[in-house]
Amino acid sequence: MKPKAPDLPKDFGRQCYYVCAYAKRSKKKDQSFSTGRSSCFPKTHRNLWGCTNGDDGLGIVGIDLGTTYSCVGIYENKRVQIIPNDQGNRITPSYVAFAPDGTLLVGDAAKNQLAANPTNTIFDSKRIIGREWSDKSLQSDIKYFPFKVVNKGNKPHIEVTTSSGPTRLSPEEVSAMILRKMKEISEAYLNRTVTKAVVTVPAYFNDAQRRATKDAGTIAGLNVVRIINEPTAAAIAYGLNKQDSEKNILVYDLGGGTFDVSLLTIDNGVFEVIATSGDTHLGGQDFDQRVMEHFLKLWKKKYPTKADVEKDQAAVQKLRREVEKAKRSLSSLPEAKVEVESFYQGVDFSETLTRTKFEDLNADLFKSTLKTVQKVLDDASFSIKDVHEVILVGGSTRIPKIHSLVKDFFGGKELNLGLNPDEAVAYGAAVQGGILGGTAQDVVLLDVTPLTLGIETVGGVFTKLIPLNSLIPAQHTQTFSTAQDNQATVTIKVYEGERPLTRDNHLLGQFDLTGIPPAPRGVPQIEVTFAVDNNGILRVKAEEKGTGKKQEITITNDDNRLSEAEIKKMIDDAKKYAETDKERRKVVDARQDLENLAYRYKRLSSPAEKENRLSEADKDTLTKAAEEAISFLDNNPSATLDELRQQKDELEKVCNPIIASLNRNDDSAQDHSEFEAILRRCFQGIIKTFTFMEPTPIITV
C-alpha cells in the first residue's frame, strides 16, 4: 500500500515537495518521470517547510541528547558554532547526581564523583525514557545500574536521595536536567535567554520515546520546535554547503547507547531520507559491559574468596571508568592496562586488555550492525554500488574494527571520516534550528517514519495505514466497518511495528468511537485517518460517515506518558532545584569569600612579607583572627550563609582597624606607598576572585 499525500495548501513549494518525493520512489519503475529537485525548490519557497523569516530564529539551538554525552550548537552568521561548556569541553556527560549535601550536579561534575556516590548518580536515562517497566532491554539494564530503578504505574522511575529525602524521578525529569544544563551552557555563551531547541533522537525511537523526549524539553523550560533523527542530522552536517549533483549517502551512527543507519539522497541542498533502521539498545555501553563481565570473571577466578565484588558498587564503577578509558586507548594502541588501586577489600586490580581481546569479546555485536545496514539497503531496493558515500558518526565509530567491517562490507570503499563523530549530530540539529528560524535558507529536509503504523482489525490482524519509511509529514485515510450487527461502539487500537499480528507489535494507544446507529455488520462506514507530523508524532481521527460523529486523539499511550499535571509538577520541581542551586551557590561563594580573606590576612601578617611594617602584636592579632576563621571553616562544612557572613564580619571587625591604624600613623608617604603596594599585592587575588571567579566544586572521594 502506498502512502497517500496529505491534504495541503495548493502552493508551489508543497506541490513540489510531493512531486519530488514520490517521483523518487517511482524512479526505477518509470524512468521518464522527472526527479529534478533543483528546479522544484527555489529559495523563495524554502520557508514553506515550517520556517519563519526574521528574528524568530534567534536562540533556536540544536541539542544532541546522547546516551553518554550531549552536545549543543547554534547556526548563526551562516555557520554552526558548537558551544563549549563551563569546563571548556564541547561535549558534556549525560550524567545527573545528587551530592551528599543534596546539591544537584549535572555533566562533568556528576560523572567525576560516580565512584564515590554510585547510588545517587544517574546515567543512561536515554535507555529508560519512554519504555514500560516490562521492557526486556530495560530489565537487562537494571541489573547493571548502580542506582535504584523502581516500578511506578508500569513505568520505570529512578530512586535517589536528595536534600528533601528519598525521591523518585521519572526518566523525563532526568533528561530534563541534562537539557536544562545544555540550555544554561547556550545562554552563558550567547549571553541571551534560550527558549527554543531542536532535539535529536535515534531514528528508531518509537512514538512513546519521542513524546517523552519532548516532555523532557518542556520540563527543562524549552520549546522543542522539532525532533529530528540523529543520522539525518549527521547527513545535514555532511551535506551543508555542498552543491553536488544527486548523491546517495549512508549514515552509520554508532553511539554510546544506540545505533542507527539511514540512507539518504542529497541533491543541491535537498535531503531526502529513503530508508532507516536501527537498534535503540546497542552502543559503547554494551561493549564496555562485555569487557566488565570478562574482567569480573578473571577476578573471581583469581580471588574466589572475594567473588562477591559486584555487591560493592563503588568498586564496580571504578572498574567501569577504567574500562572505558582502556577502550578509548585501544582506538590508537594495540593494548591498554586496566588498573584500580585497592579495588576490593584492599586488593588492587591489574589486567591488560588487548585490542584483539576487545574485538573478540564484542565480535557478535559488531557484526550485528551490518545486518541493519543490509536491511536498510533492502528496504530501499539499493545495492552496495548505489551508495556513493558512507559516513561514520557517533563516538563508537572510532573503534578500528568497526572501520574495517564497514569498509569490507562496502567492497573496500573508503569511508568518509570528515565529520567529528561526537559533534556531527548537534551540528546538523543546529542547522535545522536555522532552517526553522529562517536563518538557513538553502536546506530542505525530507525525513521518514521509522516503523509501520496501523490498527487492529478482526482476528488481531495488524492493518497498515502508514508504512515504514514513509515521508513525513504523512497522512492516510482508510474506511472500515463494524464486526457485529447493531454494534454501537468500536474500539480503535493503534499499533506500530512490522509483524502481521498486533500481539507481536507495540500498542501506542486506543480510543472508542461511540454512537454508531444500529445497522447490520459491515454497513456503517468508519473512516480512520492517520497523520504523522514533522516530529514523527502521530494523531488519529475516526469518523462515522452516516452521522458525522468524530473522535480524534493525539496518541499519548496514557499508561506510559506523563500527564499534564505531572509535567507541570516537574516543571515546578525543576524551578525549585534551580532556586536551591542558587542558594547553595551563594553559600559556596560566601565560604570561598571567607576562606580567601582569612588566608590573605594570614599572609599579610607572615614574616615572609619582608616589607611588612606591622607590629608583632598586630601580626599576632591578625594571625589569630585568620586562624580562627580557617578553623571555623574546617569544623563547620555545613555552615549556613548567615553564619559565614557573620564570621566574615567578625574577621573584618578585628583586622580592619589594624590596617586603618597603620595607615593613619604612617608619616612617610613613601612608606605609605610601599604598604599600599603590599596590600595591593596581597589582595589582588581576592579582588579577582570576588569579581570574576566561579567557585570550583570540590568533590571528596
Buried (B, 14 or more C-beta within 10 A) or exposed (E): EEBBBBEBEEEEBBBBBBBBBBBBBEEEEEEEEEBEBEEBBEEEBBBBBBBBEEEBBBBBBBBBBBBBBBBBBBBBEEEBBBBBBBEEBBBBBBBBBBBEEBBBBBBBBBBBBBBBBBBBBBBBBBBBBBBBBEBEBBEEBBEBBBBBBEEEEEBBBBBBBBBEEEBEBBBBBBBBBBBBBBBBBBBEBBEEEBBBBBBBBBBBBBBBBBBBBBBBBBBBBBEBBBBBBBBBBBBBBBBBEEEEEBBBBBBBBBBBBBBBBBBBBBBBBBBBBBBBBBBBBBBBBBBBBBBBEBBBEEBBEEBEEBBEBBEBBBBBBBBBBBBBEBBBBBBEEEBBEBBBEEBBEEBEBEBEBBBEBBBEBBEEBBEEBBEBBEBBBEBBEBEBEEBBBBBBBBBBBBBEBBBEBBBEBBEEBEBBBEBBBBBBBBBBBBBBBBBBBBBBBBBBBBBBBBBBBBBBEEEEEBBBBBBBBBBBBBBBBBEBBBEEEEBBEBEBBBBBBEEEEBEEBBBBBBBEBEEBEEBEEEBBBBBBBBBBBBBBBBBBBBBBEEEEBEBEBEBBBEEBBBEEEBBEBBBEBBEEBEEBBEEBEEBBBBBBBBBBBBBBBBBBBBEEBEEBBBEEEBBEBBBEBBEBBBEBBEEEEEBEBEBBBBBBEBBBEBBEEBBEEBEEEBEEEEEBEBBEEBBEEBBEBBEEBBEEEEBEEEBEE
